[in-house]
Amino acid sequence: MNEELIDFNMPTDENSIIKVIGVGGGGSNAVNHMFRQGIKDVNFVVCNTDAQALVISPVPIKIQLGSSLTEGRGAGNKPDQGRQAAIENIDEVKRVLANNTKMVFITAGMGGGTGTGAAPVIAQVAREMNILTVGIVTIPFRFEGTRRINQALLGIEELKENVDSLLVINNEKLREIYGDLKLTDAFAKADNVLTMAAKGIAEIITVHGYINVDFADVHTVMFNSGVSIMGAATASGENRAIIAIQEALTSPLLNNNDITGSRNILLNITSGTEEVTMDEIGEITDFVQNAAGSNADIIWGNGTDESLGDKISVTIIATGFGSGSIPELLARSEKNQKEVVVFGEKPNTVEFRKPTPPPITQQSFNFDPKRGDVKHESFSQYYESKGKENSRTTNEERLNTVQKSSTENKKLSEIEDTDEINRIENVPAYKRRNVDLDNRTSSDESDISRYTLKSDENDGIRLSPNNPYIHDKVD
């Protein structure tokens, strides 16, 4: 069985420096989807303990893990079983990676047995071979259960130590975006997001652009960078540049769409038949710089894809946040593993006492939390609301700033005639504003009388020419 599944006879001219490896059931399903969708100049590999799943996979390169340990069955939802299975067949994995590989994506649906246990082992081997290793993994939907989510978080912590860069996609966020889907549609959405992530990064390297971003640029941004966040979006019509970058920063690829503090940003801008303009590129880069901060180093490239038509596509990868922790995933302790959190709220504990039974400690929800007091958080931290209202307000402020700057720049660019500029400079400001400085009334032409009425010594009225307010010599 094992001999039927392993096929390393890849033609030399089809070998790519980029490999995408799906580990376990979730990872293999995602890679099957990627293979059908197509990613330019990438080789696909599936690794699984389940021999039946490998047989029906369309991917040509297949590695059965733990052929002796599991005898073609799955890992039984046990990560340790998956880890031992990967160790058993790690030499086959090395043979695939040794074939001209410079970069490898390891994708897995965390929480099960094979993906959770085997992915860190394969990642460790890849890094030891000096291959740029990027993990793209998902956290289970909430309905999949507490135990599976806890296993996923433990597996992610282990994987994080064995990859150069890690992208974590929260499946529950897909539920927030798309609502209550049918089960097959829900997992199809998850596969599609994983495909977007791998395709977005890989084709930055493999698709040539006028201002090209190649493997060296990606290596600079992602090597030993820790946690990464990524977004991709397309837009057309008026303000397509701003709309595309806004949607990229709020895409389901991002658990946390705040890129503030990122040290390195890789930005790829692709247009179709209607080529991107200088002003549009300026709007995108200004928006990203404002969002990330002045210290962020932005590497950007430009390419063309006629299939986009009048659309513009933006892909952004942000790394180097100065923290090894996964966004929204803090250290977990046994003390608070049973805490339950409502969307957007922090956990709180109070005691309710009844007359006859002993005191019972129950969970309650504080709807007026003070942020910053929680030192440990449970798995449900992943399902907290991301402050969408604040994010929307921030994006609107950034959009207004960029549009105002763009409008002012366009007004200045309209003044191109040197003679016109000289004419404006030589005309005094009061004339440009139509202020008539010569239309003044002389003092001797005033309509105001110089005479006043006064009382004389006999209490009579007399006319006096000495008006103290307008006379040349005031009394």
C-alpha positions in Angstrom: 0.0 0.0 0.0 2.8 2.4 1.0 4.6 1.8 -2.4 1.4 2.7 -4.3 1.0 6.0 -2.4 4.6 7.4 -2.6 5.6 8.8 -6.0 8.7 10.9 -6.2 9.2 10.8 -9.9 8.5 14.5 -10.6 9.9 15.6 -14.0 12.9 17.9 -13.5 11.4 20.8 -15.5 8.3 20.8 -13.3 10.1 21.0 -10.0 9.3 24.2 -8.2 11.2 25.9 -5.4 7.9 26.1 -3.6 6.1 23.1 -2.1 2.7 23.1 -0.4 2.2 20.2 2.0 -1.2 19.3 3.4 -0.9 17.3 6.7 -3.8 15.3 8.1 -7.4 15.3 7.0 -8.0 19.1 7.1 -4.7 20.0 5.5 -5.1 17.4 2.8 -8.6 18.6 1.9 -7.3 22.1 1.7 -4.4 21.1 -0.6 -6.8 19.0 -2.8 -8.8 22.2 -3.2 -5.6 24.2 -4.0 -4.6 21.6 -6.6 -8.0 21.9 -8.4 -7.9 25.7 -8.2 -4.3 25.9 -9.5 -1.4 27.9 -8.1 1.2 28.9 -10.6 4.6 27.0 -10.4 3.9 25.2 -7.1 4.2 21.5 -6.3 1.6 19.9 -4.0 2.1 17.1 -1.4 -0.4 15.4 0.9 0.6 13.5 4.0 -1.9 11.5 6.0 -2.3 8.4 8.2 -5.6 7.6 6.5 -4.8 5.5 3.5 -8.3 5.7 2.1 -8.2 9.5 2.0 -4.8 9.4 0.2 -6.2 7.1 -2.5 -9.0 9.5 -3.5 -6.8 12.6 -3.4 -6.0 14.1 -6.9 -2.6 15.3 -5.7 0.1 13.2 -7.4 2.6 13.2 -4.5 1.3 11.3 -1.5 3.0 10.2 1.6 1.4 7.8 4.1 2.4 8.5 7.6 2.7 5.7 10.2 2.1 2.9 7.7 3.2 0.4 10.4 1.9 2.3 13.4 -1.7 3.0 12.2 -1.9 0.4 9.5 -3.6 2.8 7.1 -6.1 4.0 9.6 -6.3 7.5 11.1 -4.6 8.8 14.3 -7.7 8.4 16.3 -7.8 12.1 17.2 -4.6 11.6 19.2 -1.9 14.2 18.5 0.8 11.9 20.0 -0.2 9.2 17.6 0.1 11.6 14.7 3.5 12.8 15.9 4.9 9.2 16.1 3.4 8.5 12.6 5.3 11.4 11.1 8.5 10.3 12.8 8.1 6.8 11.3 8.0 8.1 7.7 10.0 11.3 8.0 12.6 10.1 5.5 10.0 10.1 2.8 9.2 13.7 3.7 12.9 14.6 3.5 13.2 13.1 0.0 10.4 15.3 -1.3 11.8 18.5 0.4 15.4 17.8 -0.8 14.2 18.1 -4.4 15.1 21.8 -5.1 12.9 23.2 -2.4 13.5 26.8 -1.1 10.1 27.4 0.5 7.5 25.2 2.0 3.9 25.9 3.1 2.7 23.4 5.8 -1.1 23.6 6.0 -3.2 21.7 8.5 -6.5 21.8 10.3 -5.5 21.8 13.9 -7.4 20.0 16.6 -7.3 16.4 15.2 -4.7 13.8 15.6 -2.5 13.7 12.4 -2.5 17.4 11.6 -1.9 18.6 15.2 0.8 16.0 15.9 2.6 15.6 12.6 2.7 19.2 11.3 5.3 20.4 13.9 7.5 17.4 13.1 7.5 18.1 9.4 8.1 21.8 10.0 11.1 21.1 12.2 12.7 18.9 9.5 12.1 21.6 6.9 13.8 24.3 8.9 16.7 22.0 9.7 17.1 21.7 5.9 17.3 25.6 5.7 14.0 25.8 3.9 11.8 28.9 4.5 9.0 27.3 6.4 5.5 28.9 6.6 2.7 27.4 8.6 -0.9 28.1 7.5 -3.3 26.5 10.0 -6.9 26.8 11.1 -8.5 26.7 14.5 -11.7 24.6 14.6 -15.2 25.9 14.4 -16.7 26.3 17.9 -19.3 23.6 17.2 -16.5 21.1 16.9 -16.1 21.0 20.6 -13.9 22.2 23.5 -11.5 19.3 23.5 -10.7 19.7 19.8 -10.1 23.5 20.2 -7.8 22.9 23.2 -5.8 20.4 21.2 -5.6 22.8 18.4 -4.2 25.6 20.6 -1.5 23.3 22.1 -0.6 22.1 18.6 -0.3 25.7 17.3 2.0 26.6 20.2 4.3 23.7 19.3 4.1 24.5 15.6 5.0 28.1 16.2 8.4 27.0 17.6 9.2 25.1 14.4 8.3 27.6 11.6 9.7 30.8 10.3 6.3 32.4 10.0 2.8 31.3 11.1 -0.6 32.3 9.8 -3.5 31.3 12.0 -7.0 31.4 10.5 -9.9 31.2 12.9 -12.8 29.2 11.4 -15.2 30.8 13.8 -14.6 34.1 12.1 -16.0 32.6 8.9 -19.2 31.9 10.8 -19.3 35.5 11.9 -18.9 36.7 8.3 -21.1 34.2 6.4 -23.6 33.1 9.1 -25.1 29.7 9.6 -23.9 27.6 6.6 -24.5 24.0 5.7 -21.7 21.8 7.0 -20.0 21.1 3.7 -20.2 24.8 2.7 -18.6 25.8 6.0 -15.6 23.6 5.5 -15.4 24.6 1.8 -15.1 28.2 3.0 -12.3 27.2 5.3 -10.5 25.4 2.4 -10.9 28.5 0.2 -9.4 30.8 2.8 -6.4 28.5 3.2 -6.1 28.5 -0.6 -6.2 32.3 -0.7 -3.4 32.5 1.8 -1.0 30.0 0.1 -1.9 31.3 -3.4 -1.4 35.0 -2.3 2.1 34.4 -1.0 3.3 31.9 -3.6 2.2 33.9 -6.6 4.0 37.0 -5.3 7.1 34.9 -6.1 6.1 33.0 -9.1 4.1 35.6 -11.1 6.5 38.2 -12.7 5.6 41.9 -12.4 6.8 45.2 -13.9 8.1 46.1 -10.4 8.9 42.6 -9.3 8.8 41.0 -5.9 10.7 37.8 -5.8 11.7 35.0 -3.4 14.5 37.2 -1.8 11.9 39.8 -0.8 9.6 37.2 0.7 12.5 35.6 2.5 13.5 39.0 4.0 10.0 39.6 5.3 9.1 36.1 6.5 12.3 34.5 7.7 12.2 33.9 11.4 9.4 36.5 11.6 7.1 34.7 14.0 3.4 35.5 13.7 2.2 37.0 10.4 -1.0 38.4 9.3 -2.2 38.5 5.7 -5.0 39.9 3.7 -6.0 40.0 0.0 -8.9 41.7 -1.8 -10.0 42.9 -5.3 -12.1 46.0 -6.2 -13.2 47.9 -9.2 -14.8 51.2 -10.0 -14.3 54.6 -8.4 -11.9 54.5 -5.4 -11.0 50.9 -6.2 -7.5 51.3 -4.7 -8.8 52.4 -1.3 -11.6 49.9 -1.3 -9.2 47.0 -2.1 -6.7 47.8 0.7 -9.5 48.4 3.2 -11.0 45.0 2.4 -7.6 43.3 2.4 -7.2 44.6 6.0 -10.6 43.3 7.0 -10.5 39.9 5.2 -11.2 36.6 6.9 -7.5 35.8 6.6 -6.8 38.2 9.5 -7.8 37.3 13.1 -6.7 40.8 14.0 -6.8 43.4 11.3 -4.6 45.8 13.3 -1.2 45.9 11.6 0.1 48.6 13.9 3.6 47.8 15.0 4.6 45.6 12.1 8.2 46.1 11.1 8.1 44.5 7.7 5.2 44.6 5.2 5.1 42.9 1.8 2.6 44.6 -0.6 1.7 43.3 -4.0 -0.6 45.3 -6.3 -1.9 43.7 -9.5 -4.1 45.3 -12.1 -5.8 44.0 -15.3 -6.7 45.7 -18.5 -7.1 49.0 -16.7 -3.6 49.6 -15.3 -3.1 51.0 -11.9 -2.1 54.7 -11.7 0.5 56.4 -9.7 -2.1 58.1 -7.6 -3.7 54.8 -6.8 -0.4 53.3 -5.7 0.2 56.3 -3.6 -3.2 55.9 -1.9 -2.6 52.3 -1.1 1.0 52.8 0.3 -0.1 55.8 2.3 -3.0 53.9 3.8 -0.7 51.0 4.7 2.0 53.3 6.1 -0.6 55.2 8.2 -2.1 51.9 9.5 1.3 50.3 10.3 3.2 53.3 11.6 6.1 55.3 10.3 8.7 52.7 11.3 7.3 50.0 9.1 9.4 49.0 6.1 7.1 48.5 3.1 8.3 46.3 0.1 5.9 46.6 -2.7 5.6 45.2 -6.2 3.4 45.6 -9.2 2.1 43.1 -11.7 -0.5 42.6 -14.4 -3.2 39.9 -14.8 -5.6 40.6 -17.7 -8.2 38.3 -16.2 -8.8 40.9 -13.6 -10.3 43.3 -16.2 -10.9 46.7 -14.7 -10.3 45.3 -11.2 -7.3 45.9 -8.9 -5.9 43.2 -6.6 -4.0 43.9 -3.4 -2.2 41.4 -1.2 -0.5 42.4 2.0 1.7 40.4 4.4 2.7 42.0 7.7 5.3 40.5 10.0 7.7 41.5 12.7 5.4 42.5 15.5 8.1 42.2 18.1 6.2 39.5 20.0 6.3 35.7 19.7 2.7 35.3 20.8 -0.1 34.6 18.4 -2.5 37.5 18.3 -5.3 36.9 20.7 -3.7 33.7 22.0 -2.2 34.2 25.4 -0.6 31.7 27.8 -3.2 29.3 29.0 -3.2 27.8 32.5 -5.1 24.9 34.1 -6.8 27.4 36.4 -8.9 29.1 33.7 -9.4 26.4 31.1 -13.1 26.2 32.0 -13.8 29.9 31.7 -16.5 30.8 29.2 -16.5 34.2 27.4 -19.3 36.0 25.6 -18.3 37.8 22.4 -16.5 41.0 23.3 -16.5 40.4 27.0 -13.9 39.2 29.5 -14.5 36.3 31.9 -15.6 37.0 35.4 -16.5 34.7 38.3 -19.0 35.3 41.2 -20.5 33.0 43.8 -24.2 32.2 44.1 -25.4 30.8 47.4 -28.6 28.9 48.0 -30.2 28.2 51.5 -29.8 24.4 51.6 -27.1 23.2 49.1 -23.4 24.1 49.6 -22.1 27.2 47.9 -21.8 26.8 44.1 -19.3 28.9 42.0 -20.8 29.7 38.7 -19.7 31.7 35.7 -21.3 35.0 34.9 -20.7 37.6 32.3 -19.6 41.2 33.0 -21.0 43.4 30.3 -19.0 46.5 31.3 -15.4 45.1 31.4 -12.2 47.0 32.0 -9.6 45.8 29.5 -6.1 45.1 30.5 -6.8 43.1 33.7 -6.8 39.6 32.2 -3.4 37.8 32.4 -4.6 34.4 31.2 -7.2 33.6 28.7 -9.0 30.5 27.6 -9.5 29.0 24.1 -12.6 31.1 23.7 -10.5 34.2 23.5 -10.4 33.4 19.8 -14.0 34.1 19.5 -14.1 37.6 21.0 -15.4 40.4 18.9 -12.7 42.4 17.3 -14.2 45.8 18.0 -15.6 46.2 14.6 -17.1 49.6 15.3 -13.7 51.0 16.3 -12.1 49.3 13.3 -14.7 50.8 11.0 -14.2 54.3 12.6 -10.4 54.0 12.2 -10.7 53.0 8.6 -13.0 55.9 7.8 -10.6 58.3 9.4 -7.7 56.9 7.4 -9.8 57.0 4.2 -10.7 60.7 4.8 -7.1 61.5 5.5 -5.9 59.8 2.3 -8.7 61.3 0.1 -8.1 64.8 1.5 -4.3 64.5 0.8 -5.1 63.1 -2.7 -7.4 66.0 -3.5 -4.9 68.6 -2.4 -2.2 66.9 -4.5 -4.4 66.9 -7.6 -5.2 70.6 -7.1 -1.5 71.4 -6.9 -0.7 69.3 -9.9 -3.2 71.3 -12.0 -0.9 74.4 -11.8 1.7 73.4 -14.3 2.1 76.6 -16.4 5.2 78.6 -15.3 3.8 81.8 -16.8 0.6 81.4 -14.8 2.6 80.9 -11.6 4.7 84.0 -12.2 1.5 86.0 -13.0 0.0 85.0 -9.7 3.1 85.8 -7.7 3.4 89.3 -9.2 -0.2 90.3 -8.5 -0.7 91.6 -4.9 -3.0 89.6 -2.7 -5.5 92.5 -2.2 -6.0 92.8 -6.0 -6.5 89.0 -6.3 -9.2 89.3 -3.7 -10.7 92.4 -5.4 -10.1 94.8 -2.5 -10.3 98.5 -3.6 -7.8 100.5 -1.5 -8.4 103.8 -3.5 -12.1 104.2 -2.7 -11.6 106.3 0.4 -13.4 109.5 1.5 -11.1 112.5 2.3 -11.6 114.1 5.6 -12.5 117.5 4.0 -15.3 115.7 2.1 -16.9 114.3 5.1 -20.7 114.6 5.5 -20.3 114.9 9.3 -20.9 118.5 10.6 -18.1 120.3 12.4 -20.7 122.2 14.4 -22.4 121.3 17.7 -25.1 122.8 19.8 -24.2 124.1 23.2 -25.8 126.1 26.1 -24.6 129.7 26.7 -24.3 131.5 30.0 -28.0 132.6 29.8 -29.2 129.0 29.4 -29.8 129.7 25.7 -28.8 127.6 22.7 -25.8 128.6 20.6 -24.0 127.1 17.6 -20.4 126.1 18.3 -17.9 125.2 15.5 -15.7 123.2 17.9 -16.7 119.6 17.7 -14.2 117.9 19.9 -14.6 114.5 18.1 -13.7 115.6 14.6 -12.0 118.9 14.9 -8.4 119.0 13.7 -7.3 120.2 17.2 -9.2 118.4 19.9 -10.0 120.5 23.0 
